[in-house]
Every structure is written in C-alpha cells, then in structure tokens.
Amino acid sequence: MKITYPHMGNLYIAIRALLLKLGLDPVLPPPTSRKTALLGVRHAPEFACFPLKLNLGNFLEAREMGADTVLMGGGIGPCRFGYYAEVQREILADLGVSMEMVVLEPPSGDWVTFKTRTRSLVGDCSWWQVLKAIRFAWYKARAVDALESKLLYLRPRLCEPLQLEAIYREALRRVDMAENRRGLDLAVSDFLKDTRGLPGKSGDLLRVGLVGEIFTVLDPYANYDIERHLGLLGVEVTRSIFLSEWINEHLFGGLFHVGGLDHLKEAASPYLNAFVGGHGRETVGATVHFARQGYDGVVQVAPFTCMPEIVAHSVLPAVTRDHGIPTLSFYLDEQSGVAGIVTRLEAFVDLLEARRKKRLKEGV
C-alpha cells in the first residue's frame, strides 16, 4: 500500500510521521503549485470549494508518483468538507484513476467505529504502537506550531525577513526528518537560537488576527501568502487556530487536553450561538477575542462560496460596532489575483495606521 494524503500547510509533516511509525509507505505529493490547482480545477465541479480542487490536484500528482491509496479526513455538519472524500472518490473513478479512499471521520464519541476504521488502515499494529505513533505525530505538529508562531512574531520585527525564512525552512526540514523527541526539541531550540541574533527594527507594530476557514488559514497557497504579505508590511499576524489544535479537535476528538476552542465559542455566543459548520462560530469568537486583546484589526479568509464563513461574515459588522475592531474579508479561489489581494491589504494597513494615530492623538 502506497498511501498519499492532501497538503494543508505543514500538515504533511505530522501525517508522514504517523504513517512511518505505523510501518506504512507514504507518498507525499509535490508542494501545491499552479499545476496542482489546474489539475483540480479541470476535473472538479466549478463551484466546489477551492480546497477540494487543490486536494484533488494533490491526489492526481501523487498517483503519478505511484500512490494507490488516499488517506482523507471526513467531517460533520453543514460544511461541505464532509462530502470532499465522496466527491473526490467519484471524480477519480470517472477519470479511470484506481485509488482506494480511506476516510477517517471525527470520532464524535463513537470510538468503536473510529477504531474499526483505524484498524483497517494499520493492519497488525498493536494499539500501543498506534498510540505511540499518534503521540509522536502530535509532538511534530506542536513543533511545527512553535516554529510558525515564532516566524509570524519575528517577520515584521527583523531587518532581513528573507534570512529568517531561510532559517525557518531549515528548521522545518529538521522537524520533518526528526526521529524522536530529542530531535524535535533540538530543531526548535536551534531555530530560536539562530534567530536571536538577527538585526531587528524598532517601533510599535500593528497587530492583526487571522481568522476563517481552517484550510485557507493554514495553507499559504490557498490564502495567497497573506501572512507573509502582512509581515513584510510590518504587521504582526496571529492565527486564530494552529495545526495541532485542528488535529486534536478534528482527527483525535480532543484526545490531547491542550488548548481548545471552547473559549472562542463562548466569546461568539452573544452574536452566533449555534454550530453553522466548519469554524464559522470560531471565526466570530476569535474576532471578539482579538478585539479584547487590543489587536488593531482582523483579516478573515475563506474559500469562495464557503457557507459557514459567509454566515460569520454577516455577523462581523456587529462585532466591529460593539468592539471597534476593523475587519477585512477575502473569499479566495483559483480566479483570485495576488496584485488585488496585496492592494487591499496595503489599504487595510494604511487604514489601521491612520486609526491608531487618531486614537493616540485623542488619547484613547
């Protein structure tokens, strides 16, 4: 069995570690590119979510590399993510591409079904081996989050952000290659040490929260590198959710009692107190949270036609009115253009700068 899986930011690092520890043969698709997008767009329904198209492109590229099995997540509720695997299965079959689709649904309390599906994937591995593999993949996800969080913090503060990115890529490679906890800890600590001496810039920075649909928050190709564009504009970006939180919530059913999104649901309750699919409610709650933390603004990102984020978007003006935090929303697909995105980001940053200066002048 040569098993592949979709890209979503740096998710591939944790999943590859999991599969290797289980004695499986992972086939990592090439990094998502224009070719990937074109493959997915060519064969997916026109109004399908952008992530579905990118995932489909990942699978087709992996098939060219010899993959015969796809590991895909499932979902529940109104979000179309729950249908991705079935739609992709049908598309691959129509194309005459023979690939088995293994779908891991969120446990949602039904651990018997989850265990049965997991057993079909891991074969003769003992449950102790499975738990050790999951734990190590979790540690890798946490290490990736530590690197990404520090990158977002440092990028607007350093004179040479390109040098920082080179150090980050090397640290990410070391995390991917690490075979034990010690290797992970060394990769992260060396990254922190190597970045400590880089020349920095002075002055107060704007702080912007990044919220929205999880795939477009985490995947630089899907969000057209919005985090990087903002960082190079001198803005510190903070995500509303990181990879390990998504894995813990969606794939492991809260197995690891670290972090959690309940505080975001509580913050959203005055505006949106029902599950609308995806992370729509968390988008609203995170916007409230960032406002309470004194952030200057919030950027929302989502695939074009994403229903949960459209619902959240309709609520955000009320959050702005009550908490005084500006928001900017992007709905992204293969038709989006980098120039237009950067122009809107520059205008938004100018607005936030002017707003900050006005508030300082008025002593607010």
N, C-alpha and C positions, 0 to 999 in steps of 0.2 A: 504494500500500500504506500503510494507516494501522495502525501496529503498536503494540500495548499489551503490558504486562508487569505482573507482580504486585508489590504492595508487600511489602517486608520491611525494616522500619525505614527507613533512609535510602538503601537500595539504588537507589531511583528516580533519585537524583542522578547516580550513576555510569553507569547504563544509559542515561538520557536523553542524557548527554554522548556516549556511544559511538554511539548511533543518529544523533544530529545530525551528528556528524563523518563518518558513513558516508553522509550525504545522505538518510537515511530520515525518515519523518514519524511521530514518536512521539505516542501519545495516552496521557497519564498519567491513570490512574483517580483519582477523588477520594480523599482520605485515608480510610483504613479507618475505618469507623464502625459503629454499630449496624445501620444499613441494609445495609451490606456483609455483615455477619455473618448477618443474617436471610435475605438472598438466597442465600448459600451454604448455610446450614443447610436451607433449604426444598428445595433441589434435590440436595444431596449425600447419600450414604449416612449413616445415623445414626451409625455408629461410625467414620466416616472421621476422619482427623486434623483438628484444628482449623485448622492452616494451609491444608489443602486447601480447606476450606469458605471461608476468608477469601479465598484466591486466586480461587476460583470467583466469589465476590461481586465481586471486583475486575474480572474479565473481563466480567461482565454489566453492570456500571456503565460500563465503558469502551465496550461495544457501544452503549449508549445515546448515547455521545459520538461515534460514527462509526467506531470501530475495527473493522477487518476481519481482522486478523492478531494472533495471540498469540505472543509470544516467551517460551518456558518452558524452565527447566532440567530436565535429566534426572538420573538417579542410578543407582548400582550397589549391590549388596549387599542385606542383609536389610531395610534401611529402606524403608518404603512410598513415600518420596519418588520413587523410580524409576518408580512407577506413576501419579503425580499426573497427568502430561500425558495419558496414555491414558484414565484415568478421566474427566478433565475434558473431553477430546475427545468421548467418548461421551455425557456428560451434555448438553453443548452441542448435539450433533446431535439427541438425543432432544427437546430443547426447541425444535428448529427454528431454532436460532441458527447462522447460517452464518459461521464464523470459521475461518481456516486456522491450524493449530497448528504452529509451528516449534520443534522441540525441540533444544536444544544439550546433548548428552551430555558428561560429563567425558572428555577425550581418552584417559586411561589408557594412554598410549603409542601409541595408534592415531591418529597425526596425519593420516593420509591421509583417514580417514572424517571427522575433525573439520574438515579443510579443505574437503571436499566439501560438508558441511552448511553451513559458513560461507559458501561461495561462493554457495549457493542464496539466502542472505539478502542478501548485499552486492552481488550483481549484477556490474556492470562495474568496481567499485572495484579499484584495484591493491592488491596485498598490502602495499605500502609504506603506502598510505592506511589499510588495515586495522590495521597495526601501530601507526601514529601514533594512530589512534582509540582503540585498546586502551590505549596508554600514557597518553593524556590521561584516559581514564576511570579508570585506575588512580590517577593523581595526584589526581583528585577523591575517590576512595574514601579515599585516605590523608589528605586534608584533612578529610574528614568524621570520620575516626577521631581526628584530632588535636583537633577541637572536642569530640567526645563524651567523650573521655578526660579533657579538662580540665574539662568540665561535671561529670562524676562526682566528680572530685577536689575541685572548689570548692563544690559544692552544700551539703554538710554544714558547710563552714567559714565560710560567709557569713551575715551577719545578714539579708540581703534576697535569698533564693534566687529569688524571683519576678523581681526585677530582672535577676539573672544569666540566667534563662531567656529573658527578652526579648532580651537582648544575643545570646544563643546563637541564637535563631531568626533574627535579622537576619544573623548571620554565616553561618548555613546557607543563607539565601536568596542571599547574595552568592557563596558557593561554587557553588550551583546555576547562577547566572547567569554566572559567570566564563567567559571565552572563551579564556584562556591561563594559563600557569603563573604569570605575574606577578599576575594577578587572584586566583588561588588563594592565593598566598603573602600578598598584602595582606589578604585576608579573614581568614586565620588570625592574622596578626600584629596586626591591628587588634582582633580578639577578645581576644587576650592582653593588649593594651594597655588596652582598655576595662574589663577585669575586674580589672586590677591595683589600682585604687584603691577598689574596693568594700570597705565595712567588714566586718571578719571577727570571728569568735568565737575565744576561746582554749580550751585544754584538749585532752587527748588524745581521739582519736576511735576508735571501734570500726571495724575493717576487715573487710569481708565479701566473699568471692569469689562471683561469679555464674557458674554452670556449667549445662550442659544442652544440649538440642536447639537447634540454631542459630537457627531461626526465632523461637522463644519467647525466646531470649536477646536477639536484636536488635530485635524488634518490640514497641514499647510497648503497642499494642492487644492483642496476643496474650498478653503477660505481665501485663496489667492494671497497667502502670506501676510495677512492683515496684522498679525502680531509683530512681524519684522518691520513692516512699513511704519507702524506706530512707534516702535522702538527707535528707528532711525530718525523719526521726527522729534525725538526727545521725550517720549511718553512711556511711563512705566505701565505695563499691562499685567493685570491679574485675572486669571481664569476663574470662572465660577465652579468648574469641575476639572479634575485631573484624571489621568488614565486609571490609576489604582482605585479611585472611588467608583468609576464606572464599572470596572471589572468586579469589584466587591459587590456592588449593588445588582448588576445585571446578570453576570455569569455565575457568581458564587452565592447569590442570595443573602448577602450580608454576613457571610461566614466569618470574615475578619471584622472585629468590632473596633474599627479605626475610622475616624472622620464621620462621614454620613451626611445625608442631605435633609434630615428632618428639620433642622433649623431654618432651611430655605422654605420648606412647605409652611412652617409657622409664620414666617415673615410675609409670605404671599397671601395668607388666609383672608385678610381684610379686602383683598382685590380679586383673588381667584382661589376658592377653597375646594375645588373639585379636580380630580385627575382628568386631564384632557389629552393624555397620550404623550409619549416622548418625555421631554423635560420642559414642557410648556409652563407648568406651575413653578418649577425651579427657576426658570428664567425670570419670572416676576419676583420671586422671593430673593434671588441674587441681586436684582436691581435695587430692591429695598435695602438689602444688606450693604451693598456698596455705598448707597446714599448715607446710611447711618455711620459708615466708616469714614465719611468725609471725602469720598472719591469725587473727581471733577466731572466725570461722565461715564456713560455705559455704551458699549457697542454690542448690538445683537446680530448674530449671524445665523442663517438657516438656509436650507435648500429651497429653491423656488417651489411654490405651492405647498410648503410644509404646514399642515393644518394646525398642529399644536403650537407652533411658533407664531402663526397668524393670530390665533386666539390670544397668546401672550402679548403680541404687538398691540392688539386692540386695547389692552389694559394698561400698557406702559404710560400713555398720556396722563392717566390718573395718578400714577406713581410720581411722575415728573411734577405734577401740580402740587401734590402733598409734600414731597420731599425735596423739590427744587433741583433735581439732577437731570441734566440733558441726556437724551438717548439718540442713537443713530442706528438704523436697521439696514441690513443687507440681505437680500434674497438672491442666492447665487446658483448658477448653473453653467453649462458649457458655453452659453452665449455671453457671459459676463466679461467685461474688459478691465484689464489691470489699470489702464490710464484713468478710466472713470472712477474706479474704486479709490485710487490714490488721491484724485482730485477731491472727492467727497471727504476723505479722511483729513486732508490738509485743511479744508474749510471747517471741519468739525473742530480740529485742534485750534485753529485761529479763533473760533467762537469761544472755546473753553478758556483760552488765554485772555481774551477780552473780558470774559465774565469774571475771571479771577482778579484781574486788575481793577475792575469796577468794584468788586466786593472789598478788596483791600483798601481802595480809596475811600469807600463809605464806612470802613471799619467793621464790616460784617464778619 
